[in-house]
Every structure is written in C-alpha cells, then in structure tokens.
C-alpha cells in the first residue's frame, strides 16, 4: 500500500446530524418525509456538477410545490452547507500522521460545488491531499467506475497499491471491483488498527 484514498462524509467529516437536518426542514417548512425524498432524488446531478445550488433547490421545491425566491435559495444553500460541515478532528490528525509516514493521500468525495468551495475556503488540511477527486469537478460520483479511475490515474499508482476507505459498502465494493484495496470505515480506531498493524 502506497496511497490511501479517502471518502469525505462519514469518514473525515460527519454525516448530517439530527439537529442540522432539523434546520433544513424548518428552513423550507412542511412535512419532513417528502422533503428528504425530494432532497435525495435530485442530489446526484448536483453532486456531479451538472447543476448548481439554485438549480438544485429549484428542482427540490418544484417537486414539493413550494415557491422559491432568492432569499429562500440562499438560506437553503447555507443550511445545506452547514449540515455537512462538522469535522472529525481525530481523522484530520490521522491524515497528518499518514503523511508523515510517507503515504500519498487522496480524496474521493461526492460533493456539490458550493460545499466544495466552502471546504476549500475553511479547511486548510485539504492541502495535504495530493489528489482531490471532487465529484462536482470530475463529473462522476461514486460508485460509478469513472470516479475511481480518475483518482487512480491522478495518483499514478497501480490500483492494488491504493487503499480506498469509505463508510458505504457499495462504494467499497465498487473500488474492489476495479482492483483497489478496500476498507469499510466504522471508526478511526478500527481504521488505525488496519493501517498500522504489524
């Protein structure tokens, strides 16, 4: 293993908390269940960079029958960014330790442009990644093979020398099918045991 390719959300950054989900629900109002159905049903093109934030929320609100203006659009984008912005500092520390040991670090994240720009502006540890495969910039999202192939090419290593770490089993399985090593993330401690075992 010469490189570790990390997922972002659910590994380095935390998934949406109940509190942050509640802020999004209250920002738009109405029944939470149809809100989340609309939120996720239109998310993939947003993650792939095919539509920007205003266009994404226009589709979500159209499905819900909610009128959308510039103020509500801005509030929804801000609440969405905030909901994905909690960092696991122990994982950031682990990134630094791996870099000190000479491992190449890569990032493969399903992430829309507004959120990517926010992370780049606020999280200096991103500079530690030799390769950043952000779905909105590479035009492909996990578990599509093209997303992994983009990162493998950018890392310049054989797939078998790259360990891919993700909290979703379908994403790990897709990486393994392309020849990468794969680890299903459950906790920083368990990942450390895998990375530093004798």
Contact map, one row per residue, 1 for C-alpha under 8 A:
111100000000000000000000000000000000000000000000000000000000000000000000000000000000000000000000000000000000000000000000000000000000000000000000000000000000000111100000000000000000000000000000000000
111100000000000000000000000000000000000000000000000000000000000000000000000000000000000000000000000000110000000000000000000000000000000000000000000000000000000011000000000000000000000000000000000000
111110000000000000000000000000000000000000000000000000000000000000000000000000000000000000000000000000111100000000000000000000000000000000000000000000000000000011100000000000000000000000000000000000
111111000000000000000000000000000000000000000000000000000000000000000000000000000000000000000000000000111100000000000000000000000000000000000000000000000000000001111000000000000000000000000000000000
001111100000000000000000000000000000000000000000000000000000000000000000000000000000000000000000000000001111000000000000000000000000000000000000000000000000000001111000000000000000000000000000000000
000111110011000000000000000000000000000000000000000000000000000000000000000000000000000000000000000000001111100000000000000000000000000000000000000000000000000000011100000000000000000000000000000000
000011111111000000000000000000000000000000000000000000000000000000000000000000000000000000000000000000000011100000000000000000000000000000000000000000000000000000011110000000000000000000000000000000
000001111111100000000000000000000000000000000000000000000000000000000000000000000000000000000000000000000011110000000000000000000000000000000000000000000000000000000100000000000000000000000000000000
000000111111111000000000000000000000000000000000000000000000000000000000000000000001000000000000000000000000100000000000000000000000000000000000000000000000000000000000000000000000000000000000000000
000000111111111000000000000000000000000000000000000000000000000000000000000000000000000000000000000000000000000000000000000000000000000000000000000000000000000000000110000000000000000000000000000000
000001111111110000000000000000000000000000000000000000000000000000000000000000000000000100100000000000000000000000000000000000000000000000000000000000000000000000001110000000000000000010100000000000
000001111111110000000000000000000000000000000000000000000000000000000000000000000000001110110000000000000000000000000000000000000000000000000000000000000000000000000000000000000000000000000000000000
000000011111111000000000000000000000000000000000000000000000000000000000000000000001111100000000000000000000000000000000000000000000000000000000000000000000000000000000000000000000000000000000000000
000000001111111110000000000000000000000000000000000000000000000000000000000000000001111100000000000000000000000000000000000000000000000000000000000000000000000000000000000000000000000000000000000000
000000001100111110000000000000000000000000000000000000000000000000000000000000000011010000000000000000000000000000000000000000000000000000000000000000000000000000000000000000000000000000000000000000
000000000000011111011000000000000000000000000000000000000000000000000000000000000011000000000000000000000000000000000000000000000000000000000000000000000000000000000000000000000000000000000000000000
000000000000011111111000000000000000000000000000000000000000000000000000000000000010000000000000000000000000000000000000000000000000000000000000000000000000000000000000000000000000000000000000000000
000000000000000111111100000000000000000000000000000000000000000000000000000000000000000000000000000000000000000000000000000000000000000000000000000000000000000000000000000000000000000000000000000000
000000000000000011111110000000000000000000000000000000000000000000000000000000000000000000000000000000000000000000000000000000000000000000000000000000000000000000000000000000000000000000000000000000
000000000000000111111111000000000000000000000000000000000000000000000000000000100110000000000000000000000000000000000000000000000000000000000000000000000000000000000000000000000000000000000000000000
000000000000000111111111100000000000000000000000000000000000000000000000000000000010000000000000000000000000000000000000000000000000000000000000000000000000000000000000000000000000000000000000000000
000000000000000001111111110000000000000000000000000000000000000000000000000000000000000000000000000000000000000000000000000000000000000000000000000000000000000000000000000000000000000000000000000000
000000000000000000111111111000000000000000000000000000000000000000000000000000100000000000000000000000000000000000000000000000000000000000000000000000000000000000000000000000000000000000000000000000
000000000000000000011111111100000000000000000000000000000000000000000000000100110000000000000000000000000000000000000000000000000000000000000000000000000000000000000000000000000000000000000000000000
000000000000000000001111111111010010000000000000000000000000000000000000000000000000000000000000000000000000000000000000000000000000000000000000000000000000000000000000000000000000000000000000000000
000000000000000000000111111111000000000000000000000000000000000000000000000000000000000000000000000000000000000000000000000000000000000000000000000000000000000000000000000000000000000000000000000000
000000000000000000000011111110000000000000000000000000000000000000000001001100100000000000000000000000000000000000000000000000000000000000000000000000000000000000000000000000000000000000000000000000
000000000000000000000001111111000000000000000000000000000000000000000001000100000000000000000000000000000000000000000000000000000000000000000000000000000000000000000000000000000000000000000000000000
000000000000000000000000111111110000000000000000000000000000000000000000000000000000000000000000000000000000000000000000000000000000000000000000000000000000000000000000000000000000000000000000000000
000000000000000000000000110111110010000000000000000000000000000000000000000000000000000000000000000000000000000000000000000000000000000000000000000000000000000000000000000000000000000000000000000000
000000000000000000000000000011111110000000000000000000000000000000000000000000000000000000000000000000000000000000000000000000000000000000000000000000000000000000000000000000000000000000000000000000
000000000000000000000000100011111111000000000000000000000000000000000000000000000000000000000000000000000000000000000000000000000000000000000000000000000000000000000000000000000000000000000000000000
000000000000000000000000000000111111100000000000000000000000000000000000000000000000000000000000000000000000000000000000000000000000000000000000000000000000000000000000000000000000000000000000000000
000000000000000000000000000000111111110000000000000000000000000100000000000000000000000000000000000000000000000000000000000000000000000000000000000000000000000000000000000000000000000000000000000000
000000000000000000000000100001111111111000000000000000000001000100000000000000000000000000000000000000000000000000000000000000000000000000000000000000000000000000000000000000000000000000000000000000
000000000000000000000000000000011111111100000000000000000000000000000000000000000000000000000000000000000000000000000000000000000000000000000000000000000000000000000000000000000000000000000000000000
000000000000000000000000000000001111111110000000000000000000000000000000000000000000000000000000000000000000000000000000000000000000000000000000000000000000000000000000000000000000000000000000000000
000000000000000000000000000000000111111111000000000000000001101100000000000000000000000000000000000000000000000000000000000000000000000000000000000000000000000000000000000000000000000000000000000000
000000000000000000000000000000000011111111100000000000000001000000000000000000000000000000000000000000000000000000000000000000000000000000000000000000000000000000000000000000000000000000000000000000
000000000000000000000000000000000001111111110000000000000000000000000000000000000000000000000000000000000000000000000000000000000000000000000000000000000000000000000000000000000000000000000000000000
000000000000000000000000000000000000111111110000000000000000000000000000000000000000000000000000000000000000000000000000000000000000000000000000000000000000000000000000000000000000000000000000000000
000000000000000000000000000000000000011111111100000000010011000000000000000000000000000000000000000000000000000000000000000000000000000000000000000000000000000000000000000000000000000000000000000000
000000000000000000000000000000000000001111111110000000010000000000000000000000000000000000000000000000000000000000000000000000000000000000000000000000000000000000000000000000000000000000000000000000
000000000000000000000000000000000000000111111111000000000000000000000000000000000000000000000000000000000000000000000000000000000000000000001000000000000000000000000000000000000000000000000000000000
000000000000000000000000000000000000000001111111111000000000000000000000000000000000000000000000000000000000000000000000000000000000000000000000000000000000000000000000000000000000000000000000000000
000000000000000000000000000000000000000001111111111110010000000000000000000000000000000000000000000000000000000100000000000000000000000100000000000000000000000000000000000000000000000000000000000000
000000000000000000000000000000000000000000111111110000000000000000000000000000000000000000000000000000000000011110000000000000000000001100001000000000000000000000000000000000000000000000000000000000
000000000000000000000000000000000000000000011111111000000000000000000000000000000000000000000000000000000000011100000000000000000000001111111000000000000000000000000000000000000000000000000000000000
000000000000000000000000000000000000000000001111111100000000000000000000000000000000000000000000000000000000000110000000000000000000001110100000000000000000000000000000000000000000000000000000000000
000000000000000000000000000000000000000000001111111100000000000000000000000000000000000000000000000000000000000000000000000000000000000100100000000000000000000000000000000000000000000000000000000000
000000000000000000000000000000000000000000001101111110110000000000000000000000000000000000000000000000000000000000000000000000000000000000000000000000000000000000000000000000000000000000000000000000
000000000000000000000000000000000000000000000100111111110000000000000000000000000000000000000000000000000000000111000000000000000000000000000000000000000000000000000000000000000000000000000000000000
000000000000000000000000000000000000000000000100001111111000000000000000000010000000000000000000000000000000000111000000000000000000000000000000000000000000000000000000000000000000000000000000000000
000000000000000000000000000000000000000000000000000111111100000000000000100010000000000000000000000000000000000000000000000000000000000000000000000000000000000000000000000000000000000000000000000000
000000000000000000000000000000000000000000000000001111111110000000000000000000000000000000000000000000000000000000000000000000000000000000000000000000000000000000000000000000000000000000000000000000
000000000000000000000000000000000000000001100100001111111111000000000000000000000000000000000000000000000000000000000000000000000000000000000000000000000000000000000000000000000000000000000000000000
000000000000000000000000000000000000000000000000000011111111100000000000100100000000000000000000000000000000000000000000000000000000000000000000000000000000000000000000000000000000000000000000000000
000000000000000000000000000000000000000000000000000001111111110000010000000000000000000000000000000000000000000000000000000000000000000000000000000000000000000000000000000000000000000000000000000000
000000000000000000000000000000000000000001000000000000111111111000000000000000000000000000000000000000000000000000000000000000000000000000000000000000000000000000000000000000000000000000000000000000
000000000000000000000000000000000010011001000000000000011111111100000000000000000000000000000000000000000000000000000000000000000000000000000000000000000000000000000000000000000000000000000000000000
000000000000000000000000000000000000010000000000000000001111111111110000000000000000000000000000000000000000000000000000000000000000000000000000000000000000000000000000000000000000000000000000000000
000000000000000000000000000000000000000000000000000000000111111111100000000000000000000000000000000000000000000000000000000000000000000000000000000000000000000000000000000000000000000000000000000000
000000000000000000000000000000000000010000000000000000000011111111000000000000000000000000000000000000000000000000000000000000000000000000000000000000000000000000000000000000000000000000000000000000
000000000000000000000000000000000110010000000000000000000001111111000000000000000000000000000000000000000000000000000000000000000000000000000000000000000000000000000000000000000000000000000000000000
000000000000000000000000000000000000000000000000000000000000111111100000000000000000000000000000000000000000000000000000000000000000000000000000000000000000000000000000000000000000000000000000000000
000000000000000000000000000000000000000000000000000000000000111111110000000000000000000000000000000000000000000000000000000000000000000000000000000000000000000000000000000000000000000000000000000000
000000000000000000000000000000000000000000000000000000000000110011111000000000000000000000000000000000000000000000000000000000000000000000000000000000000000000000000000000000000000000000000000000000
000000000000000000000000000000000000000000000000000000000100100001111101100000000000000000000000000000000000000000000000000000000000000000000000000000000000000000000000000000000000000000000000000000
000000000000000000000000000000000000000000000000000000000000000000111111100000000000000000000000000000000000000000000000000000000000000000000000000000000000000000000000000000000000000000000000000000
000000000000000000000000000000000000000000000000000000000000000000011111110000000000000000000000000000000000000000000000000000000000000000000000000000000000000000000000000000000000000000000000000000
000000000000000000000000000000000000000000000000000000000000000000001111111000000000000000000000000000000000000000000000000000000000000000000000000000000000000000000000000000000000000000000000000000
000000000000000000000000001100000000000000000000000000000000000000011111111100000000000000000000000000000000000000000000000000000000000000000000000000000000000000000000000000000000000000000000000000
000000000000000000000000000000000000000000000000000001001000000000011111111110000000000000000000000000000000000000000000000000000000000000000000000000000000000000000000000000000000000000000000000000
000000000000000000000000000000000000000000000000000000000000000000000111111111000000000000000000000000000000000000000000000000000000000000000000000000000000000000000000000000000000000000000000000000
000000000000000000000000001000000000000000000000000000000000000000000011111111100000000000000000000000000000000000000000000000000000000000000000000000000000000000000000000000000000000000000000000000
000000000000000000000001001100000000000000000000000000001000000000000001111111110000000000000000000000000000000000000000000000000000000000000000000000000000000000000000000000000000000000000000000000
000000000000000000000000000000000000000000000000000011000000000000000000111111111000000000000000000000000000000001000000000000000000000000000000000000000000000000000000000000000000000000000000000000
000000000000000000000000000000000000000000000000000000000000000000000000011111111100000000000000000000000000000000000000000000000000000000000000000000000000000000000000000000000000000000000000000000
000000000000000000010011001000000000000000000000000000000000000000000000001111111110000000000000000000000000000000000000000000000000000000000000000000000000000000000000000000000000000000000000000000
000000000000000000000001000000000000000000000000000000000000000000000000000111111111000000000000000000000000000000000000000000000000000000000000000000000000000000000000000000000000000000000000000000
000000000000000000000000000000000000000000000000000000000000000000000000000011111111100000000000000000000000000001100100000000000000000000000000000000000000000000000000000000000000000000000000000000
000000000000000000010000000000000000000000000000000000000000000000000000000001111111110000000000000000000000000000000000000000000000000000000000000000000000000000000000000000000000000000000000000000
000000000000001110011000000000000000000000000000000000000000000000000000000000111111110000000000000000000000000000000000000000000000000000000000000000000000000000000000000000000000000000000000000000
000000001000111100000000000000000000000000000000000000000000000000000000000000011111110000000000000000000000000000100000000000000000000000000000000000000000000000000000000000000000000000000000000000
000000000000110000000000000000000000000000000000000000000000000000000000000000001111111000000000000000000000000000000010000000000000000000000000000000000000000000000000000000000000000000000000000000
000000000000111000000000000000000000000000000000000000000000000000000000000000000111111100000000000000000000000000000000000000000000000000000000000000000000000000000000000000000000000000000000000000
000000000001110000000000000000000000000000000000000000000000000000000000000000000000111110000000000000000000000000000000000000000000000000000000000000000000000000000000000000000000000000000000000000
000000000011110000000000000000000000000000000000000000000000000000000000000000000000011111110000000000000000000000000000000000000000000000000000000000000000000000000000000000000000000000000000000000
000000000001000000000000000000000000000000000000000000000000000000000000000000000000001111111000000000000000000000000000000000000000000000000000000000000000000000000000000000000000000000000000000000
000000000000000000000000000000000000000000000000000000000000000000000000000000000000000111111100000000000000000000000000000000000000000000000000000000000000000000000000000000000000000000010000000000
000000000011000000000000000000000000000000000000000000000000000000000000000000000000000111111110000000000000000000000000000000000000000000000000000000000000000000000000000000000000000000010000000000
000000000001000000000000000000000000000000000000000000000000000000000000000000000000000111111111000000000000000000000000000010000000000000000000000000000000000000000000000000000000000000000000000000
000000000000000000000000000000000000000000000000000000000000000000000000000000000000000011111111100000000000000000000000000000000000000000000000000000000000000000000000000000000000000000000000000000
000000000000000000000000000000000000000000000000000000000000000000000000000000000000000001111111110000000000000000000000000000000000000000000000000000000000000000000000000000000000000000000000000000
000000000000000000000000000000000000000000000000000000000000000000000000000000000000000000111111111000001000000000000000000000010000000000000000000000000000000000000000000000000000000000000000000000
000000000000000000000000000000000000000000000000000000000000000000000000000000000000000000011111111100000000000000000000000000010000000000000000000000000000000000000000000000000000000000000000000000
000000000000000000000000000000000000000000000000000000000000000000000000000000000000000000001111111110000000000000000000000000000000000000000000000000000000000000000000000000000000000000000000000000
000000000000000000000000000000000000000000000000000000000000000000000000000000000000000000000111111111101000000000000000000000000000000000000000000000000000000000000000000000000000000000000000000000
000000000000000000000000000000000000000000000000000000000000000000000000000000000000000000000011111111111000000000000000000000010000000000000000000000000000000000000000000000000000000000000000000000
000000000000000000000000000000000000000000000000000000000000000000000000000000000000000000000001111111100000000000000000000000000000000000000000000000000000000000000000000000000000000000000000000000
000000000000000000000000000000000000000000000000000000000000000000000000000000000000000000000000111111100000000000000000000000000000000000000000000000000000000000000000000000000000000000000000000000
000000000000000000000000000000000000000000000000000000000000000000000000000000000000000000000000011111110000000000000000000000000000000000000000000000000000000000000000000000000000000000000000000000
011100000000000000000000000000000000000000000000000000000000000000000000000000000000000000000000011111111000000000000000000000000000000000000000000000000000000000000000000000000000000000000000000000
011100000000000000000000000000000000000000000000000000000000000000000000000000000000000000000000001001111100000000000000000000001100000000000000000000000000000000000000000000000000000000000000000000
001111000000000000000000000000000000000000000000000000000000000000000000000000000000000000000010011000111110000000000000000000011110000000000000000000000000000000000000000000000000000000000000000000
001111000000000000000000000000000000000000000000000000000000000000000000000000000000000000000000000000011111000000000000000000001111100000000000000000100010000000000000000000000000000000000000000000
000011110000000000000000000000000000000000000000000000000000000000000000000000000000000000000000000000001111100000000000000000001011110000000000000000000000000000000000000000000000000000000000000000
000011110000000000000000000000000000000000000000000000000000000000000000000000000000000000000000000000000111110000000000000000000001111000000000001100100000000000000000000000000000000000000000000000
000001111000000000000000000000000000000000000000000000000000000000000000000000000000000000000000000000000011111000000000000000000000111000001100000000000000000000000000000000000000000000000000000000
000000010000000000000000000000000000000000000011000000000000000000000000000000000000000000000000000000000001111100000000000000000000011100001100000000000000000000000000000000000000000000000000000000
000000000000000000000000000000000000000000000011000000000000000000000000000000000000000000000000000000000000111110110000000000000000011100000000000000000000000000000000000000000000000000000000000000
000000000000000000000000000000000000000000000111100110000000000000000000000000000000000000000000000000000000011111110000000000000000001100000000000000000000000000000000000000000000000000000000000000
000000000000000000000000000000000000000000000010100110000000000000000000000000000000000000000000000000000000001111111000000000000000000110000000000000000000000000000000000000000000000000000000000000
000000000000000000000000000000000000000000000000000110000000000000000000000010001000000000000000000000000000000111111100000000000000000000000000000000000000000000000000000000000000000000000000000000
000000000000000000000000000000000000000000000000000000000000000000000000000000001001000000000000000000000000001111111110000000000000000000000000000000000000000000000000000000000000000000000000000000
000000000000000000000000000000000000000000000000000000000000000000000000000000000000000000000000000000000000001111111111000000000000010000000000000000000000000000000000000000000000000000000000000000
000000000000000000000000000000000000000000000000000000000000000000000000000000000000000000000000000000000000000011111111100000000000000000000000000000000000000000000000000000000000000000000000000000
000000000000000000000000000000000000000000000000000000000000000000000000000000001000000000000000000000000000000001111111110000000000000000000000000000000000000000000000000000000000000000000000000000
000000000000000000000000000000000000000000000000000000000000000000000000000000000000100000000000000000000000000000111111111001000000000000000000000000000000000000000000000000000000000000000000000000
000000000000000000000000000000000000000000000000000000000000000000000000000000000000000000000000000000000000000000011111111101000000000000000000000000000000000000000000000000000000000000000000000000
000000000000000000000000000000000000000000000000000000000000000000000000000000000000000000000000000000000000000000001111111100000000000000000000000000000000000000000000000000000000000000000000000000
000000000000000000000000000000000000000000000000000000000000000000000000000000000000000000000000000000000000000000000111111100000000000000000000000000000000000000000000000000000000000000000000000000
000000000000000000000000000000000000000000000000000000000000000000000000000000000000000000000000000000000000000000000011111111000000000000000000000000000000000000000000000000000000000000000000000000
000000000000000000000000000000000000000000000000000000000000000000000000000000000000000000000000000000000000000000000001111111100000000000000000000000000000000000000000000000000000000000000000000000
000000000000000000000000000000000000000000000000000000000000000000000000000000000000000000010000000000000000000000000000001111111000000000000000000000000000000000000000000000000000000000000000000000
000000000000000000000000000000000000000000000000000000000000000000000000000000000000000000000000000000000000000000000011001111111000000000000000000000000000000000000000000000000000000000000000000000
000000000000000000000000000000000000000000000000000000000000000000000000000000000000000000000000000000000000000000000000000111111100000000000000000000000000000000000000000000000000000000000000000000
000000000000000000000000000000000000000000000000000000000000000000000000000000000000000000000011001000001000000000000000000011111100000000000000000000000000000000000000000000000000000000000000000000
000000000000000000000000000000000000000000000000000000000000000000000000000000000000000000000000000000011110000000000000000011111111000000000000000000000000000000000000000000000000000000000000000000
000000000000000000000000000000000000000000000000000000000000000000000000000000000000000000000000000000011100000000000000000000111111000000000000000000000010000000000000000000000000000000000000000000
000000000000000000000000000000000000000000000000000000000000000000000000000000000000000000000000000000001110000000000000000000001111100000000000000000100110000000000000000000000000000000000000000000
000000000000000000000000000000000000000000000000000000000000000000000000000000000000000000000000000000000111000000000000000000001111110000000000000000100000000000000000000000000000000000000000000000
000000000000000000000000000000000000000000000000000000000000000000000000000000000000000000000000000000000111100000000000000000000011111011000000001001100000000000000000000000000000000000000000000000
000000000000000000000000000000000000000000000000000000000000000000000000000000000000000000000000000000000011111000010000000000000001111111000000000000000000000000000000000000000000000000000000000000
000000000000000000000000000000000000000000000011100000000000000000000000000000000000000000000000000000000001111100000000000000000000111111111100001000000000000000000000000000000000000000000000000000
000000000000000000000000000000000000000000000111110000000000000000000000000000000000000000000000000000000000011110000000000000000000011111111000000000000000000000000000000000000000000000000000000000
000000000000000000000000000000000000000000000001100000000000000000000000000000000000000000000000000000000000000010000000000000000000111111100000000000000000000000000000000000000000000000000000000000
000000000000000000000000000000000000000000000001000000000000000000000000000000000000000000000000000000000000000000000000000000000000111111110000001001000000000000000000000000000000000000000000000000
000000000000000000000000000000000000000000000001110000000000000000000000000000000000000000000000000000000000000000000000000000000000001111111000000000000000000000000000000000000000000000000000000000
000000000000000000000000000000000000000000000001000000000000000000000000000000000000000000000000000000000000000000000000000000000000001101111101011000000000000000000000000000000000000000000000000000
000000000000000000000000000000000000000000010011000000000000000000000000000000000000000000000000000000000000110000000000000000000000001100111111011000000000000000000000000000000000000000000000000000
000000000000000000000000000000000000000000000000000000000000000000000000000000000000000000000000000000000000110000000000000000000000001000011111101100000000000000000000001000000000000000000000000000
000000000000000000000000000000000000000000000000000000000000000000000000000000000000000000000000000000000000000000000000000000000000000000001111101000000000000000000000011001100000000000000000000000
000000000000000000000000000000000000000000000000000000000000000000000000000000000000000000000000000000000000000000000000000000000000000000011111111100000000000000000000000001000000000000000000000000
000000000000000000000000000000000000000000000000000000000000000000000000000000000000000000000000000000000000000000000000000000000000000000000111111110000000000000000000000001100100000000000000000000
000000000000000000000000000000000000000000000000000000000000000000000000000000000000000000000000000000000000000000000000000000000000000000011001111111000000000000000000000000000000000000000000000000
000000000000000000000000000000000000000000000000000000000000000000000000000000000000000000000000000000000001000000000000000000000000101001011111111111100000000000000000000000000000000000000000000000
000000000000000000000000000000000000000000000000000000000000000000000000000000000000000000000000000000000001000000000000000000000000000000000101111111110000000000000000000000100100000000000000000000
000000000000000000000000000000000000000000000000000000000000000000000000000000000000000000000000000000000000000000000000000000000000000000000000111111111000000000000000000000000000000000000000000000
000000000000000000000000000000000000000000000000000000000000000000000000000000000000000000000000000000000000000000000000000000000000100001000000011111111100000000000000000000000000000000000000000000
000000000000000000000000000000000000000000000000000000000000000000000000000000000000000000000000000000000101000000000000000000000011100000000000001111111110000000000000000000000000000000000000000000
000000000000000000000000000000000000000000000000000000000000000000000000000000000000000000000000000000000000000000000000000000000000000000000000000111111111111000000000000000000000000000000000000000
000000000000000000000000000000000000000000000000000000000000000000000000000000000000000000000000000000000000000000000000000000000000000000000000000011111111100000000000000000000000000000000000000000
000000000000000000000000000000000000000000000000000000000000000000000000000000000000000000000000000000000000000000000000000000000010000000000000000001111111000000000000000000000000000000000000000000
000000000000000000000000000000000000000000000000000000000000000000000000000000000000000000000000000000000100000000000000000000000110000000000000000000111111100000000000000000000000000000000000000000
000000000000000000000000000000000000000000000000000000000000000000000000000000000000000000000000000000000000000000000000000000000000000000000000000000011111110000000000000000000000000000000000000000
000000000000000000000000000000000000000000000000000000000000000000000000000000000000000000000000000000000000000000000000000000000000000000000000000000011011111011000000000000000000000000000000000000
000000000000000000000000000000000000000000000000000000000000000000000000000000000000000000000000000000000000000000000000000000000000000000000000000000010001111111000000000000000000000000000000000000
000000000000000000000000000000000000000000000000000000000000000000000000000000000000000000000000000000000000000000000000000000000000000000000000000000010000111111000000000000000111100000000000000000
100000000000000000000000000000000000000000000000000000000000000000000000000000000000000000000000000000000000000000000000000000000000000000000000000000000000011111100000000000000011100000000000000000
111000000000000000000000000000000000000000000000000000000000000000000000000000000000000000000000000000000000000000000000000000000000000000000000000000000000111111100000000000000001100000000000000000
111110000000000000000000000000000000000000000000000000000000000000000000000000000000000000000000000000000000000000000000000000000000000000000000000000000000111111110000000000000001100000000000000000
101110000000000000000000000000000000000000000000000000000000000000000000000000000000000000000000000000000000000000000000000000000000000000000000000000000000000111111000000000000001111000000000000000
000111100000000000000000000000000000000000000000000000000000000000000000000000000000000000000000000000000000000000000000000000000000000000000000000000000000000001111100000100100001111000000000000000
000111100010000000000000000000000000000000000000000000000000000000000000000000000000000000000000000000000000000000000000000000000000000000000000000000000000000000111110000100000000011110000000000000
000001110110000000000000000000000000000000000000000000000000000000000000000000000000000000000000000000000000000000000000000000000000000000000000000000000000000000011111101100000000001110000000000000
000000100110000000000000000000000000000000000000000000000000000000000000000000000000000000000000000000000000000000000000000000000000000000000000000000000000000000001111100100000000000111000000000000
000000000000000000000000000000000000000000000000000000000000000000000000000000000000000000000000000000000000000000000000000000000000000000000000000000000000000000000111111100000000000110000000000000
000000000000000000000000000000000000000000000000000000000000000000000000000000000000000000000000000000000000000000000000000000000000000000000000000000000000000000000111111110000000000100000000000000
000000000000000000000000000000000000000000000000000000000000000000000000000000000000000000000000000000000000000000000000000000000000000000000010000000000000000000000001111111000000000000000000000000
000000000000000000000000000000000000000000000000000000000000000000000000000000000000000000000000000000000000000000000000000000000000000000000110000000000000000000000101111111100000000000000000000000
000000000000000000000000000000000000000000000000000000000000000000000000000000000000000000000000000000000000000000000000000000000000000000000000000000000000000000011111111111110000011100000000000000
000000000000000000000000000000000000000000000000000000000000000000000000000000000000000000000000000000000000000000000000000000000000000000000000000000000000000000000000111111111000010000000000000000
000000000000000000000000000000000000000000000000000000000000000000000000000000000000000000000000000000000000000000000000000000000000000000000011100000000000000000000000011111111100000000000000000000
000000000000000000000000000000000000000000000000000000000000000000000000000000000000000000000000000000000000000000000000000000000000000000000010100100000000000000010000001111111111110000000000000000
000000000000000000000000000000000000000000000000000000000000000000000000000000000000000000000000000000000000000000000000000000000000000000000000000000000000000000000000000111111111110000000000000000
000000000000000000000000000000000000000000000000000000000000000000000000000000000000000000000000000000000000000000000000000000000000000000000000000000000000000000000000000011111111000000000000000000
000000000000000000000000000000000000000000000000000000000000000000000000000000000000000000000000000000000000000000000000000000000000000000000000100100000000001000000000000001111111000000000000000000
000000000000000000000000000000000000000000000000000000000000000000000000000000000000000000000000000000000000000000000000000000000000000000000000000000000000001100000000000000111111100000000000000000
000000000000000000000000000000000000000000000000000000000000000000000000000000000000000000000000000000000000000000000000000000000000000000000000000000000000001111110000000000111111110000000000000000
000000000000000000000000000000000000000000000000000000000000000000000000000000000000000000000000000000000000000000000000000000000000000000000000000000000000001111110000000000110011111000000000000000
000000000000000000000000000000000000000000000000000000000000000000000000000000000000000000000000000000000000000000000000000000000000000000000000000000000000000000111000000110110001111100000000000000
000000000000000000000000000000000000000000000000000000000000000000000000000000000000000000000000000000000000000000000000000000000000000000000000000000000000000000111100000100000000111110000000000000
000000000000000000000000000000000000000000000000000000000000000000000000000000000000000000000000000000000000000000000000000000000000000000000000000000000000000000001111100100000000011111000000000000
000000000010000000000000000000000000000000000000000000000000000000000000000000000000000000000000000000000000000000000000000000000000000000000000000000000000000000001111000000000000001111110110000000
000000000000000000000000000000000000000000000000000000000000000000000000000000000000000000000000000000000000000000000000000000000000000000000000000000000000000000000010000000000000000111110110000000
000000000010000000000000000000000000000000000000000000000000000000000000000000000000000000000000000000000000000000000000000000000000000000000000000000000000000000000000000000000000000011111110000000
000000000000000000000000000000000000000000000000000000000000000000000000000000000000000001100000000000000000000000000000000000000000000000000000000000000000000000000000000000000000000011111111000000
000000000000000000000000000000000000000000000000000000000000000000000000000000000000000000000000000000000000000000000000000000000000000000000000000000000000000000000000000000000000000000111111100000
000000000000000000000000000000000000000000000000000000000000000000000000000000000000000000000000000000000000000000000000000000000000000000000000000000000000000000000000000000000000000011111111110000
000000000000000000000000000000000000000000000000000000000000000000000000000000000000000000000000000000000000000000000000000000000000000000000000000000000000000000000000000000000000000011111111111000
000000000000000000000000000000000000000000000000000000000000000000000000000000000000000000000000000000000000000000000000000000000000000000000000000000000000000000000000000000000000000000011111111110
000000000000000000000000000000000000000000000000000000000000000000000000000000000000000000000000000000000000000000000000000000000000000000000000000000000000000000000000000000000000000000001111111110
000000000000000000000000000000000000000000000000000000000000000000000000000000000000000000000000000000000000000000000000000000000000000000000000000000000000000000000000000000000000000000000111111110
000000000000000000000000000000000000000000000000000000000000000000000000000000000000000000000000000000000000000000000000000000000000000000000000000000000000000000000000000000000000000000000011111110
000000000000000000000000000000000000000000000000000000000000000000000000000000000000000000000000000000000000000000000000000000000000000000000000000000000000000000000000000000000000000000000001111111
000000000000000000000000000000000000000000000000000000000000000000000000000000000000000000000000000000000000000000000000000000000000000000000000000000000000000000000000000000000000000000000001111111
000000000000000000000000000000000000000000000000000000000000000000000000000000000000000000000000000000000000000000000000000000000000000000000000000000000000000000000000000000000000000000000000000111
